[in-house]
Amino acid sequence: MNHPPIPILDLRASIQEQEEELRQALVNVLQSGAFIQGPEVKAFEEEVADYLGVRSAVGVNSGTDALILALRALGAEPGVEVITSPFTFFATAEAISVTGATPVFADIDPNSFNLDPQKVGEVLSSRTRILLPVHLFGRPADMAAMQAIAEKHELQLLEDCAQSIGAKLEGRATGSMGAAGTFSFYPTKNLGAFGDGGLVVTQSASIAEKVRKLGNHGSLERYHNEELGMNSRLDAMQAAILRVRFRKLDAWNYSRRKAAARYNQWLADVDGLQTPEISPGHVFHQYTLRILDGRRDALQAHLKSVGISTIVYYPVPLTELPVYRGQYPKFPHSEQAAAQVLSLPLWPDMPESTQQRVVDGIRSFFTNRAAAGLPR
Ligand SMILES: Cc1ncc(COP(=O)(O)O)c(C=O)c1O
């Protein structure tokens, strides 16, 4: 029987389910005539701030801009070192570099894929000012340890929550545990807009004001520019869409966790794989396996041949990218992760039968190898 291909992410059902509300939200913006910032953006900022338990939220153009603006507000500039992970999306380090500050990398904990606090301790210097953990794949980083390091060494703690909206640690939302947190609403994120969008959240009124000012050409009052900023504001169309989609976020995150648990259960007896831990608060932006036998690329090709899309997040540690290559030491856990990881299709309300097909595809790869007498 011919099955339709399985994409890595299918947003159609989640959009259809809210289609009427989304249409109405867009019509309201058209009729309001307020397209940049305005009441929709303000309402969205307040709703998210309330949900995350933070004092302020500032809507910006993208998750990348959110990082750049938050970093600048926290004092990133030439001569300052910011510690982050080499195993994340490029934007995390790129944002540090574009402020003029220097990214300093510490290796990951192989179990969580997140920054290893012990390794952070090894790269601290007198120039370190900011610690930037990423809650990768939707799994909260070890924030108790990060907070302890930040406190002891008087560092500003900035959380990259692009992949972790709604993730919680002991009741506290990611983004609310540091000096500031940044979010992305890129369409594939757990809360996705229909274009680019981002947010900076903070408990500090002065950091919020600084971010707002920097994202608005360095001015809080029109035509009274006080410093060099940029144009980075959330637009009303995206905010209106996000407000509608936000109502479903918790249900979608719950559904992602359930789907991850099903994958774990159905893949538990497959040799050669390591399934991700369903750690507390994990919102499974990605469901990421490790392929332990060195045949990750062959498995990916096999799945593609049977119509199943997978993605390698991320194939190269940031320190090995052309832009940074040769400037940093090796990070063995990040390199190993880059060589082993494979993210499977996962989205809220993904049909169980679709998941079963992915699992069958994986099983057939390992079983055929065994039958052919090849190492598994
Ligand atoms: C960890 C991480 N940081 C930052 C970003 C940048 O977000 P954006 O694409 O909205 O600029 C992303 C997402 O793409 C990300 O995954």
The ligand as a Tripos MOL2 file, in Angstrom:
@<TRIPOS>MOLECULE
LIG
   16    16     1     0     0
SMALL
NO_CHARGES

@<TRIPOS>ATOM
      1 C1         18.0730   27.8410   19.9720 C.3       1 LIG1
      2 C2         17.6610   28.9200   19.0210 C.ar      1 LIG1
      3 N1         18.0630   30.1740   19.2490 N.ar      1 LIG1
      4 C3         17.6970   31.1830   18.4390 C.ar      1 LIG1
      5 C4         16.8940   30.9750   17.3490 C.ar      1 LIG1
      6 C5         16.5880   32.1290   16.4420 C.3       1 LIG1
      7 O1         15.2450   32.3760   16.2880 O.3       1 LIG1
      8 P1         14.6800   33.0520   14.9480 P.3       1 LIG1
      9 O2         14.7350   32.0310   13.8680 O.co2     1 LIG1
     10 O3         13.2910   33.4590   15.3080 O.co2     1 LIG1
     11 O4         15.5440   34.2310   14.6460 O.co2     1 LIG1
     12 C6         16.4260   29.6790   17.0850 C.ar      1 LIG1
     13 C7         15.4960   29.3520   16.0040 C.2       1 LIG1
     14 O5         15.5030   29.3650   14.9090 O.2       1 LIG1
     15 C8         16.8430   28.6190   17.9300 C.ar      1 LIG1
     16 O6         16.4360   27.3640   17.6990 O.3       1 LIG1
@<TRIPOS>BOND
     1     1     2 1
     2     2     3 ar
     3     2    15 ar
     4     3     4 ar
     5     4     5 ar
     6     5     6 1
     7     5    12 ar
     8     6     7 1
     9     7     8 1
    10     8     9 2
    11     8    10 1
    12     8    11 1
    13    12    13 1
    14    12    15 ar
    15    13    14 2
    16    15    16 1
@<TRIPOS>SUBSTRUCTURE
     1 LIG1         1 GROUP 0 **** ****
